[in-house]
Amino acid sequence: MPASPRLAAPTVPDPMDAPPVRWGVLGPGGIAETFAHAVREGTRSEVVAVGSRSAARAEDFARRFGVARAHGSYEALVADPGVEAVYVASPHSEHHAHALLALAAGKHVLVEKAFARSLAETDEVLDAARAGGLLAAEAMWSRYSPHYDVVRRTVEAGTLGDLVLVQADHGQRLWPDGPQRLWDPALAGGSLLDLGVYPIAFADHVLGGLDDVAARGTLSPEGVDVTVGVTARRGDTLARMTSTMAAATPCDALVVGSAARLELTDPGFFFDIASSVRLVAPDGTLLDTWEPDVTEHGFRFEVAEVARALAEGRTEVRSVPWEATRRVMAVMDEVRRQVGVVYPGE
């Protein structure tokens, strides 16, 4: 009797086995705090400097996270000789300029998702990294994680049969009473770059690209996208992706094949390292479940992969190569074009 289908085991190395890197944090906001916790608790690396336009904010961040040097400007941060790599944690609208600033100073960069506002800005950053022989990577944390590795390897093993559908959604109630950056066009606000990038990147992770993109959405009075629905395909596989900042959705994902499907239904799948993966037969029978060993500080995996890439002399990380970042940005450009979102200066 043939063995029951199983999920592929993850192959992501222990982050504590990666060599140390001396990090500078550009922009001491909430996401930077998550990054600093992960560096300190889950890797051998260290945040040695932080930079902000506000010296007081930089000093407060440094005090809370045991960071040796606080700089009252981004220029001073990237000029710090003790910094090897810069984590760009500023709003989406500033990623392009701040990544270029760090690269011009000879620093490697890990840039928060979305990598930039557009593919054109993305290509400028990648061209600068290429010209300088420097590493540039997108901090789409979930693509570095063990549960995404389980998904990828299970799909590649053919366990699901012929892929039919990839479906993912991400919604949080963050508007109209949430942070300014989400409703402000000048800060590249909207659900797409902040939330929708996750389901789009998930579908890209599974399928290796998306074609025939079609999008519909609703806009805020300020002109940013509140809710977006996207369909695309890759060969004979359909992809459906949604995002909204007006309501909380299940934040789940499905990869459906002719022989089995993957269910990723834990709340907060896209931003929770404790998420599991379920392999389910067409009749609904649970065939296998993968549960993570690491249930906190999910950013540790991106920190460690950057460290390994630097130790090996590479300018790209394997989990999010430059072409993957470019593909996702190109899809989001097309979504914005169809929905009607234009940022100032474009």
C-alpha positions, 0 to 999 in steps of 0.5 A: 500500500503506498505511503500517505502523502507528506509535507516536505520538511523545511531546510532553513538553517538555524539563524544562530548558526549564521555569522554576525553582522553589525547593523544600523537601523534607519528609522526607529519606528514599530517595525524597527523595534520588531527587527531589533528584538529579532536581532538581539534574541534570535541571531548572533548579529547586533544593532550597533547604531540607529538613525533618525531625523529626531535625535531624541527618537534615536536616543530613546530607541538606542536606550531601549534596545542597548544600541551603542550609537544614536545618530540624529540624521540618516546621513550620520547613520550611513557614515558610521564606520561600525555599520556593515549593513543598514535596515531601511525601516522608513515609510514606503515613500522613502525606501528608494531614497534611503536605500540609495543613501546607504548604498552610496555610503558603501553599506549593504541594505535590507529594505522593508517591504514594499521595497519601493513605490514602483518598479522604476524606483526598485531598479534604481536601487538594484542598479546602484547595488550592482554597480557598487558590488553591494548586497540589497535585499527585500525584508519580506520576512515571510519568504525567508521563513520555514513555513514558506519553505515547507510550501515551496518544497511541497509544491516542487515535490509534486505532492499537490498534483497539477496546481489549480488555484492559489488564494491569499488574503490580508486585511486589518482594520487600520483605516480610517483611524489608523496611522497617517502613513496608510491614508497619505498619498505622499507616504505611499499609503493604501492597503496594497503596499502595506498589506497586499504585498503579502498575498501577491508575494505569496502567490509569486513564491508559489508560482514563480511569477504572475501573468494577466493581472486584473484588479479592482479596488475602492479608494479613500477620499485622499486617493489611496486604495482601501480594498483591492482584489487581484486575479492573475494566472501562471499557465493553467493556475489561477491566483486570487489575492485581496487586501483591505485596511478597512476590516479584519479578514482571516489572513489565510492562504490556499494552494490547491492542486488536483491531488491535494491542497495546502491550507494556511489558516492560522490567524495572521499567517502572513505576519506570524512565525507560529503559523502551521501548514496543513496538507489536506486530501480532496475529500477533506482528510487531513494528511499531514501538519507541519508545526514550527519549532520557532514561534517568535522573532520571525525576522531572525531568518531574514537577518541570518540569510543576509549574514550568510549571503555576505559571508559568501560574497553574494549580493542577493539572498536566495529567498528573495532574489532581485527578480522576485522583488522586481516581479512583485513590484511590477504586479503592484504597479499594474494593480495601481494603474488599473485601480487608479492610485498615483503617488505624488511625483509620479 
